[in-house]
Amino acid sequence: MLLHDETPSAVETREQSFVLGTYNRTPFHPRSGKGAKLVDAAGKVYWDLLGGIAVNVLGHKHPRLVKTLRAEAGQLLHVSNLYYHPAQGMLAEELVRASGMSRAFFCNSGTEANEAALKFARLANPGRSGVVALEESFHGRTAGSLSMTGHEAYRTPFLPLVPDVTFVAPNDVAALEAAVNDNTCAIFLEPIMGEGGIIPLSDDFLAAARKVADRTGATLVFDEIQCGLGRTGTLFAFQQSGIIPDIITLAKPLGGGLPLGAVLTNAQFDALVKPGHHGTTFGGNPIACRLGLAVLHEITKSNLLEKVTATGAWFERQLKKLQSQNPAIVDVRGKGLIWGIELDRPAGPVAKELLAKGFVVGTARDRVLRLLPPYITPKKAFTEFITALEQVLASATETQPVQSETPTVAAHRAA
Ligand SMILES: *Cc1c(COP(=O)(O)O)cnc(C)c1O
């Protein structure tokens, strides 16, 4: 029997017996899809407004990706990093030319990209161990990246982690300036914080980070794993502010759905990083790099950056309008096609009801709905989403407001 034909309950039962319980999975079984739509095992159709958490920027079964995959399937599936294949250099060239950085290193995931960035920052700052990162940041789950992730629940069971990491509140310039010192080797920032609840860092804060990094020699790393590669309407999120980091980390959408991460480094690292300093068996896989090239080409050829910008500006107006009419919406944050809708109630049950209505959305923190839709998503999907959200917030089910002592994410906003 094909696995594809397994019933949802059989799939769930087998997982419960054999897959380690790291995920609290939603009982949703997407089995096929096209464009911005997903179809579940029962044949029900959904608008995919989460895009596999910012991965599927071209939606599902995109013809360019399918064609690339078919062509590459007849070639070598793996080439060791001991040797050469053409696609790695080609993708590096495009990323370097588009970002203004100098070199690329390829790995398989976001957390690996940040691990590599941390090691490169150590090479650039011998004898200095400090890292400054943000409260409620997210940089990944491996030990080094977790050390820089400012979310207590993820960190506590695994202490002690990599030492000398200081966390400061997002957009608090004075705290950042006070935390960075002559022992700081790196400052890690997400230009728009994703898991933290879609918190855009202000231009002032980013500029202050650049300035304090220049003053102390610390390496400024922008983690654009979630907000990069077109999501804000420019290929890189840093291009929105004009503040140029020393290192950029990328992953989620880079491989068109296959695992691929990258670290882009400025010229300072060209001579610094030497053979033996870092490496990976699978990083820069030929198929993943070909898909990466296809993603970049499709973004260019179909003017997707303009589409993201225009759709984002229009959607922002719709969301703000809904917020002005609906006290259940506390705040709306984002740009392009990365949006956080902060509610006065837990977001989980709201997301669950939206799913039942045919909308796949994510959550962040306790009360933020998170949207990371494919760049090809039609306006219709967003219009229908707004209507559905309005209905869910009005319905008197478990999605009711809560009083809480915890400050809202809105408190972190740029002043
Ligand atoms: C998802 C994410 C990561 C971790 O990426 P993985 O591929 O899951 O390891 C790191 N940083 C940010 C900003 C992310 O959104």
The ligand as a Tripos MOL2 file, in Angstrom:
@<TRIPOS>MOLECULE
LIG
   15    15     1     0     0
SMALL
NO_CHARGES

@<TRIPOS>ATOM
      1 C1         13.3240   28.8890   11.4490 C.3       1 LIG1
      2 C2         14.3610   29.8400   11.8960 C.ar      1 LIG1
      3 C3         15.6330   29.4070   12.2870 C.ar      1 LIG1
      4 C4         16.0010   27.9500   12.3710 C.3       1 LIG1
      5 O1         15.9320   27.3110   11.1240 O.3       1 LIG1
      6 P1         15.8890   25.7140   11.0620 P.3       1 LIG1
      7 O2         16.0030   25.4170    9.5850 O.co2     1 LIG1
      8 O3         14.6060   25.2710   11.6570 O.co2     1 LIG1
      9 O4         17.0670   25.2120   11.8140 O.co2     1 LIG1
     10 C5         16.5620   30.3590   12.6500 C.ar      1 LIG1
     11 N1         16.2660   31.6640   12.6240 N.ar      1 LIG1
     12 C6         15.0610   32.1200   12.2530 C.ar      1 LIG1
     13 C7         14.7940   33.5900   12.2290 C.3       1 LIG1
     14 C8         14.0620   31.2220   11.8840 C.ar      1 LIG1
     15 O5         12.8440   31.6680   11.5540 O.3       1 LIG1
@<TRIPOS>BOND
     1     1     2 1
     2     2     3 ar
     3     2    14 ar
     4     3     4 1
     5     3    10 ar
     6     4     5 1
     7     5     6 1
     8     6     7 2
     9     6     8 1
    10     6     9 1
    11    10    11 ar
    12    11    12 ar
    13    12    13 1
    14    12    14 ar
    15    14    15 1
@<TRIPOS>SUBSTRUCTURE
     1 LIG1         1 GROUP 0 **** ****
